[in-house]
Amino acid sequence: MIVTPSEDRLFVVTQNDHAHFAGELLSLWRGDGLPEHPHRRELLFAAREHDNGWREVDSAPLCRSPDGRPHDFMSIPRQLRQQIWDRGTARFARREPYAGLLIVRHALRLHRAHRDDPDWTDALERWGELEAGLVEATGATEAIIAGDDRWVDLADRLSLQVCNRWTEDFEAHGFTASVEPSSAHGATLTLDPFPLAGTTTLHVACRLIPDRRYRGDADLGVELAAARWRRAAVRVAPRGASPGKAV
């Protein structure tokens, strides 16, 4: 889960809903040749499913024992994180081999800082072997894979900016982005250059729960189960556009 303090509550977004927003944003992209891209369908699939391994964990969220706070996507213990990515890289490998290749490439990129950590050796080798098999199965060249991985990475980063409500300007893959949260738990995402046909509004599924110390997994689970699902509006606009002004 993505867990962000918001006044006296916690703003909670599942990894699956974060990934869905990434895919929806990418589906509206009108620049850089993406509408005519020969792998567009697989790219959108990979963007929407790049965090699919988190589904099971987010459906039964865990509480950190030292401080009674919910585990978020950064604090999940190593062994559980490896299980998440074993599941996430394997789930679509047979059914959607090229999208599966992009998902495993995403996993390897995310965890490349652990290349010299012996606790990660086996996991990284498993994912590397899966990647090699999918490269062979799809016949994709490294140039093609790297170019398409750029799209998944960009969509993931933009969605993380929004769902975490990070307000620092951020640059990636030739784009500059910023997020301005709103009082209604939505946000405005601005981009330069602007790649959509015009200013538009998307939504992120989220919940708000009390910002308190939880007694354990069951206590957290009950609070999340009782929380009303919301749809936080995310306005996507060019940098410098006036609030509410269409282009």
ABEGO torsion letter per residue (X at the ends): XBBBBBEABBBBBBAAAAAAAAAAAAAABABGGAAABAAAAAAAAAAAAAAAAAAAAAABBBBBAAAGBBBBAAABBAAAAAAAAAAAAAAAAAABAAAAAAAAAAAAAAAAAAAABAAAAAAAAAAAAAAAAAAAAAGBBAAAAAAAAAAAAAAAAAAAAAAAGBABBBBBGGBBBBBBBBAAGBBBBBBOBBABABBBBBBBBBBBBBBBBBAEAAAAAAAAAABBBBBBBBBBBBBGBBBGBBX
